[in-house]
Structure formats: structure tokens, C-alpha cells
Amino acid sequence: MKITALTDIHGSYYKALEIIKKEKADVVIIGGDLTNVGSVKEVEAALGQFSSLSKNLFAITGNMDLPQHDELLNRIGISLNGHGLLVDDIGFFGASASPFSPLHTPNEISEETIMKMLKQGYREIKDAKIKIMISHAPPYGSKVDITHSGIHVGSTAVRQFAEDEQLDVIICGHIHESRGQDTLGKTKIINCGQAGRGFYASIEIGNEIKIHNKEFR
């Protein structure tokens, strides 16, 4: 199975669409920050275009999206926020938004709420052969949650859940400057980078799991 994951689109829907067209993946994951506080109408239109290219499109929101965007994802049946969805023997689940921060962006929630959403979604896919978490925020204290100033700003709930369950993959974004990869126990972590600038992730699942940071040119 081939998975294409995009985070931090920030309204650059055409760029995201070109990446999805190029990759022709079995599953497309949108890992939050589709917008810069954009409207529900624009998100619905963008997702309609994305879904025309992928029969398996799943999404969460980020801190620069709105709670109303989560309602839209639920309504059209592609939300992973507190939900788990299966494709063959691979389970996808996740949590939207980011932890509270000094920036006070529109879609910030408590670590307790993030943990609640992760547990809720995980229950629906816990028997899957491969388990993939999608979280807008990276796990705290990793190589992929460091700001330009050198501070770790990821989610403690995401880290704790990953350590407890030893997942296969975590797909995240949020911290643009920490695009890259890390591991936590057996869990492979990939911060996709800013899709609005052409960065994204590709994950290949066969006899082993291969993850790649890529750039659209």
C-alpha cells in the first residue's frame, strides 16, 4: 500500500492537488492546517477536489483550522479525529488541533482532550495489523517538534500514547521547521513539512514500512 500524507497546506490547495495527482496513492492523508482560518465552504470545495483523485481520503484539522472544519470532516465521513478507519489490514486514527500555546491560534485544545480523542479512535482499529496515528502536533521531545529557537513544543499526549501502544507510524506536521523523521521505540515518526511549499510524505507498506520526506517540484 502506498500512502501520501500532506500537512500544513495553509490554503495552497492547488499545490496539494498537484502532489496528490503526481503520487497516485492508495490512501491520502490530510494532517491538519488545510487553511489559514479559512471558511467551511473553501475547505469543502478543496476536499471535493482531493476526493476525486483518491477513494481513500482521510483528514484531521490543525490549529489554524476551525472547529467547524472538524464538523465538516465528520459530516462527509473522512474524519480521523477520535475515529478509526480501516483500509485492508491497516488502521488509521488520530486527533485534530494542537495543544494550548502562547500563540492562541483558533484550534487549540488540552492534552487531556488530545489523549481522549486518540484513545477513542484507537479502540476502533486496535486489532489492525498495522496501526497509523495521524496527529497535527508531533510527539513532545522528538526531533520533529523543535522550533527555530530550539524549544520542544509537541504534544505530551501524543508521545505518551505512542510509548504506551508502540504504534507503527505517526504522521504529523505543525512545526514547519522540523520537517523530518524520528523513532520512538518501534514507532516511525514523520513530520511531513509544509505542503503549501511542496513538502509532503510518502509511506510504503509491504513486507516492511518505508517512510520518505518528499518535495514536489
Sequence and secondary structure as in RCSB ss.txt:
>XXXX:A:sequence
MKITALTDIHGSYYKALEIIKKEKADVVIIGGDLTNVGSVKEVEAALGQFSSLSKNLFAITGNMDLPQHDELLNR
IGISLNGHGLLVDDIGFFGASASPFSPLHTPNEISEETIMKMLKQGYREIKDAKIKIMISHAPPYGSKVDITHSG
IHVGSTAVRQFAEDEQLDVIICGHIHESRGQDTLGKTKIINCGQAGRGFYASIEIGNEIKIHNKEFR
>XXXX:A:secstr
 EEEEEB  TT HHHHHHHHHHH  SEEEEES  SSS  HHHHHHHHHHHHTT SSEEEE  TTS HHHHHHHHH
TT B BT EEEETTEEEEEE SEE  TT  SSEE HHHHHHHHHHHHTTTTT SEEEEEESS BTTSTTSB TTS
 B SBHHHHHHHHHH  SEEEE S GGG EEEEETTEEEEE  BGGGTEEEEEEESSSEEEEEEE  
